[in-house]
Amino acid sequence: MPRILSTHALHPRAAAMLQGAGDLVVASAPDPETLRREGRDADIIIVRAPLPEALFAEAPHLRAAIRHGAGLDMIPIEAATRAGVLVANVPAVNAITVAEHVFLVTLALLRRFRQVDGDLRSRGWAAGRAHADHGRDLAGRTLGIVGMGAVGRAIARIAQHGFGLDVAAFTRTPANVPEGVRALDLDALVSTADVLVLCCPLTPETRGLIGPERIAAMKPGALLVNVARGPVVDEAALVAALQAGRIGGAALDVFDTQPLPNDHPLLSLENVVLTPHMAGITEDSMMRMGAGAAEEAIRILAGRLPLNLRNPEVEARYRQRWPAPA
């Protein structure tokens, strides 16, 4: 039986789909050394943790690394391609999940939910209610979106049709900008937005995209929401701006170092909502992502190419290793 290694447990529906297709094994731990050791005998790896580059040269039977989700920064694509290994993902299936999270945390910041809930529980009704005077409405504000992939478009749709917001966006693909959304260059977007949402992929071009100068250019009182990747933002500059009250607050789902260290200064700030890289995770999205990854695994093990092949240049090398079925 082919060996299917998943870095994490899969949704029961996805696991059931793989019965009969291969021997599904969940890694004993998701750290790089364990994945390198346990991935050497794998035919398929389903990825929710960073894979070490060295794995691809040491896994002679490996056919594919399938991302359980959309972002590909956990897979060293060049190493996979050199080894003749397919890279696939499951795009867009958790876009609405991430978009809903964006509005959850934005409203929590605007309405001071953490402070209200904490003071109500610890100091009583009046102390919690006192924060209401300092809350802010979302209506009437400008939402700026960096990145117009599936997540960005889902955020824009909810912002326009659910909240009636003024929406602007920055993207390298202007054709992706929906009707009614203003396309701006990044500096204009940063200085215009009341709520700036980052949902772009992490690439060499986006690393450090929101640095000290752009953070300084944000409106006083503006909010930053990051559901992209931690290194898209200069974390030290953001912490300094939050500590100084230079911007209104931040909602962060991703960080430079994950898990977030226990002594990190972000943990002591009142004007921050923190979540542990879970914006795209619900039971519903886990089912969709797991099922999508399982479908791609079954397709590959049957000798076909994945629907969402992300390194098409590998095909000739891959077919030398695994010829197409007659």
C-alpha positions as MATLAB code, in Angstrom:
seq = 'MPRILSTHALHPRAAAMLQGAGDLVVASAPDPETLRREGRDADIIIVRAPLPEALFAEAPHLRAAIRHGAGLDMIPIEAATRAGVLVANVPAVNAITVAEHVFLVTLALLRRFRQVDGDLRSRGWAAGRAHADHGRDLAGRTLGIVGMGAVGRAIARIAQHGFGLDVAAFTRTPANVPEGVRALDLDALVSTADVLVLCCPLTPETRGLIGPERIAAMKPGALLVNVARGPVVDEAALVAALQAGRIGGAALDVFDTQPLPNDHPLLSLENVVLTPHMAGITEDSMMRMGAGAAEEAIRILAGRLPLNLRNPEVEARYRQRWPAPA';
ca = [
       0.000    0.000    0.000;
       1.252    3.523   -0.722;
       2.192    5.428    2.442;
       0.369    8.734    2.983;
       1.944   10.840    5.723;
      -0.029   13.758    7.110;
       1.787   16.243    9.313;
      -1.396   16.569   11.414;
      -4.571   14.569   11.942;
      -7.116   14.962    9.162;
     -10.846   15.593    9.400;
     -12.627   12.221    9.726;
     -14.261   12.645    6.314;
     -10.861   13.141    4.674;
      -9.380   10.169    6.515;
     -12.305    8.005    5.407;
     -11.785    9.071    1.800;
      -8.207    7.774    1.923;
      -9.128    4.321    3.197;
      -8.185    1.849    0.516;
      -6.065    4.419   -1.364;
      -3.088    4.062    0.938;
      -1.818    3.595    4.469;
      -2.569    6.902    6.214;
      -0.084    7.785    8.968;
      -0.067   10.940   11.095;
       3.389   12.259   11.982;
       4.373   11.716   15.603;
       5.360   15.414   15.784;
       5.284   18.277   13.251;
       8.873   19.500   13.747;
      11.240   19.468   10.733;
      13.513   16.672   11.971;
      10.596   14.338   12.707;
       9.015   15.072    9.338;
      12.346   14.465    7.623;
      12.749   11.114    9.358;
       9.157    9.923    9.013;
       8.714   11.291    5.497;
      11.522    9.267    3.918;
       9.235    6.321    3.154;
       6.213    8.365    2.137;
       4.534    8.333   -1.265;
       2.382   11.374   -0.452;
       2.786   14.029    2.245;
      -0.173   16.170    3.285;
       1.281   19.382    4.634;
       0.241   21.590    7.544;
       3.747   22.245    8.906;
       6.961   23.415    7.223;
       8.779   20.622    5.384;
      12.577   20.527    5.525;
      14.276   20.952    2.151;
      16.530   17.943    2.756;
      13.540   15.607    2.858;
      13.032   15.690   -0.894;
      16.464   14.301   -1.698;
      16.004   11.492    0.839;
      12.515   10.225   -0.073;
      12.850    8.004   -3.163;
       9.161    7.068   -3.354;
       7.732   10.531   -2.751;
       5.312   11.568   -5.472;
       3.716   14.710   -4.078;
       3.559   17.243   -1.282;
      -0.045   18.429   -0.985;
      -0.748   21.558    1.011;
      -3.740   21.234    3.324;
      -4.914   24.736    2.390;
      -3.662   27.407    0.027;
      -0.394   28.970    1.242;
       2.705   27.332   -0.220;
       5.373   28.824    2.035;
       5.545   25.562    4.037;
       6.791   23.624    0.994;
      10.267   24.266   -0.506;
       9.026   24.184   -4.083;
      12.431   24.358   -5.766;
      13.695   21.352   -3.801;
      10.537   19.444   -4.641;
      10.897   20.249   -8.321;
      14.536   19.173   -8.405;
      13.487   15.848   -6.900;
      10.661   15.359   -9.402;
       7.961   15.762   -6.746;
       4.598   17.338   -7.485;
       3.425   20.268   -5.341;
      -0.318   20.831   -5.061;
      -2.638   22.801   -2.831;
      -6.325   23.310   -2.066;
      -6.982   26.954   -2.896;
      -9.935   29.117   -1.894;
     -11.813   26.579    0.256;
     -11.184   28.462    3.513;
     -11.466   31.971    2.052;
     -14.856   32.657    3.616;
     -13.590   31.320    6.960;
     -10.691   33.778    6.968;
     -12.952   36.610    5.813;
     -15.401   36.002    8.659;
     -12.481   36.039   11.106;
     -11.369   39.430    9.785;
     -14.690   41.010   10.692;
     -14.860   39.186   14.031;
     -11.549   40.654   15.206;
     -12.113   44.067   13.611;
     -15.385   44.503   15.473;
     -13.781   43.188   18.663;
     -11.189   45.965   18.432;
     -13.653   48.699   17.539;
     -16.069   47.751   20.330;
     -13.284   47.049   22.866;
     -14.573   43.539   23.423;
     -11.554   42.268   25.385;
     -11.756   45.136   27.866;
     -15.544   44.969   28.209;
     -15.569   41.218   28.824;
     -12.586   41.290   31.179;
     -13.856   44.176   33.306;
     -17.406   42.863   33.436;
     -16.131   39.577   34.805;
     -13.567   41.007   37.222;
     -14.953   44.429   38.254;
     -18.663   44.294   37.561;
     -21.381   45.595   35.273;
     -20.590   49.315   35.432;
     -16.874   48.833   34.778;
     -17.568   46.768   31.697;
     -20.263   49.107   30.419;
     -17.996   52.137   30.775;
     -15.976   50.995   27.771;
     -18.994   51.469   25.508;
     -18.434   55.223   25.463;
     -15.105   54.650   23.731;
     -16.251   52.072   21.183;
     -16.396   52.883   17.477;
     -18.724   51.901   14.658;
     -17.463   50.025   11.605;
     -20.000   51.735    9.338;
     -18.706   54.715    7.403;
     -15.077   53.615    7.457;
     -12.643   52.748    4.685;
     -11.388   49.168    4.548;
      -8.082   48.681    2.742;
      -7.148   45.196    1.530;
      -3.620   44.135    0.564;
      -3.959   41.105   -1.703;
      -6.879   40.238   -3.958;
      -6.792   36.478   -4.036;
      -9.753   34.403   -2.912;
      -9.492   35.706    0.667;
      -9.215   39.344   -0.366;
     -12.215   39.058   -2.673;
     -14.273   37.365    0.063;
     -13.401   40.179    2.492;
     -14.317   42.791   -0.118;
     -17.669   41.120   -0.802;
     -18.650   41.079    2.880;
     -17.372   44.634    3.393;
     -19.372   46.003    0.465;
     -22.569   44.019    0.681;
     -22.673   43.230    4.389;
     -21.417   46.464    5.960;
     -21.648   48.988    3.114;
     -18.032   50.023    3.599;
     -15.839   52.032    1.272;
     -13.347   49.403    0.054;
      -9.971   49.968   -1.559;
      -7.310   47.447   -2.486;
      -3.721   46.982   -3.545;
      -2.861   44.013   -5.741;
      -0.336   43.011   -8.376;
      -3.253   41.600  -10.402;
      -5.625   44.501  -11.167;
      -8.033   42.156  -12.974;
      -8.846   40.604   -9.576;
     -10.241   43.858   -8.163;
     -14.045   43.487   -7.883;
     -16.444   46.083   -9.204;
     -16.895   48.935   -6.764;
     -13.497   48.447   -5.097;
     -10.973   51.229   -5.653;
      -7.521   50.086   -6.795;
      -4.776   52.127   -5.119;
      -1.028   51.920   -4.913;
       0.194   50.581   -1.599;
       1.296   53.860   -0.047;
      -1.997   55.534   -0.916;
      -3.900   52.566    0.514;
      -1.943   52.587    3.775;
      -2.565   56.286    4.331;
      -6.267   56.043    3.380;
      -7.500   52.973    5.258;
      -9.213   53.077    8.627;
      -8.814   49.291    8.736;
      -5.873   47.807    6.817;
      -6.183   44.066    6.168;
      -3.201   42.014    5.011;
      -4.098   38.809    3.158;
      -1.291   38.516    0.609;
       1.068   35.530    0.270;
       4.531   35.631    1.811;
       7.067   36.069   -0.997;
      10.448   37.815   -1.233;
       8.525   40.877   -2.472;
       6.028   40.942    0.412;
       8.470   40.208    3.247;
       8.627   43.397    5.320;
       6.010   45.034    3.068;
       4.514   46.951    5.994;
       7.651   48.435    7.505;
       8.331   51.403    9.806;
       7.643   54.090    7.182;
       4.317   52.617    6.135;
       3.245   52.036    9.739;
       4.090   55.679   10.442;
       1.951   56.702    7.448;
      -1.190   54.976    8.780;
      -3.983   57.164   10.110;
      -3.966   57.849   13.839;
      -6.457   55.394   15.260;
      -6.276   53.044   12.256;
      -6.393   49.285   12.789;
      -4.075   46.684   11.246;
      -5.392   43.157   10.690;
      -2.871   40.524    9.591;
      -4.179   37.187    8.329;
      -1.323   36.786    5.828;
       2.013   35.785    7.350;
       3.928   37.374   10.218;
       6.978   38.533    8.225;
       4.807   40.659    5.924;
       4.910   43.180    8.800;
       7.930   44.613   10.577;
       6.880   43.281   13.979;
       9.199   45.488   16.050;
       7.941   48.637   14.317;
       4.346   47.544   14.832;
       4.909   46.887   18.544;
       6.486   50.340   18.939;
       3.521   52.021   17.206;
       1.030   50.123   19.365;
       2.907   50.893   22.581;
       2.976   54.585   21.687;
      -0.710   54.644   20.728;
       0.340   55.799   17.268;
      -2.319   53.544   15.702;
      -5.566   52.371   17.206;
      -4.848   48.677   17.450;
      -4.027   45.458   15.679;
      -5.548   42.023   15.236;
      -2.818   39.493   14.533;
      -3.250   35.849   13.620;
       0.339   35.316   12.449;
       3.739   36.243   13.856;
       7.449   36.259   13.105;
       7.954   33.403   15.567;
       5.280   30.750   16.029;
       4.205   29.741   18.611;
       4.336   33.251   20.026;
       6.918   33.357   22.866;
       5.429   33.723   26.338;
       7.398   36.924   26.996;
       6.489   38.638   23.733;
       5.545   42.325   24.217;
       2.377   41.910   22.162;
       0.907   39.820   24.969;
       0.928   42.784   27.339;
      -0.877   45.248   25.054;
      -4.554   46.081   25.561;
      -5.072   47.386   22.019;
      -4.313   44.046   20.378;
      -6.385   40.952   19.611;
      -4.189   37.872   19.210;
      -5.134   34.488   17.754;
      -2.858   31.444   17.234;
      -2.805   31.189   13.403;
      -6.387   29.959   13.273;
      -8.177   32.475   11.047;
      -8.811   29.828    8.407;
      -9.614   26.970   10.774;
     -13.084   25.816   11.692;
     -14.581   22.357   11.631;
     -16.209   23.256    8.330;
     -13.025   24.524    6.679;
     -11.004   21.593    8.012;
     -13.437   19.254    6.312;
     -13.175   21.161    3.026;
      -9.388   21.401    3.108;
      -8.940   17.788    4.186;
     -11.330   16.477    1.555;
      -9.625   18.555   -1.111;
      -6.194   17.247   -0.129;
      -7.518   13.675   -0.047;
      -9.006   14.057   -3.531;
      -5.672   15.245   -4.878;
      -3.843   12.351   -3.184;
      -6.246    9.801   -4.686;
      -5.869   11.419   -8.098;
      -2.062   11.277   -7.940;
      -1.950    7.688   -6.698;
      -4.187    6.754   -9.648;
      -1.500    8.096  -11.983;
      -3.077   11.442  -12.825;
      -1.749   14.939  -12.199;
      -3.350   17.054   -9.456;
      -5.945   19.609  -10.434;
      -4.037   22.317   -8.555;
      -0.458   21.599   -9.654;
       1.750   24.450   -8.445;
       5.063   23.453  -10.054;
       4.033   22.470  -13.606;
       7.657   22.579  -14.719;
       8.183   19.328  -12.777;
       5.958   17.252  -15.051;
       8.661   15.839  -17.369;
      10.905   14.870  -14.453;
       7.938   13.436  -12.557;
       6.866   11.305  -15.510;
      10.370    9.863  -15.748;
       9.838    8.595  -12.225;
       6.133    7.768  -12.514;
       5.016    7.191  -16.128;
       1.426    7.991  -17.032;
      -0.903    5.000  -16.958;
      -1.548    3.370  -20.334;
];
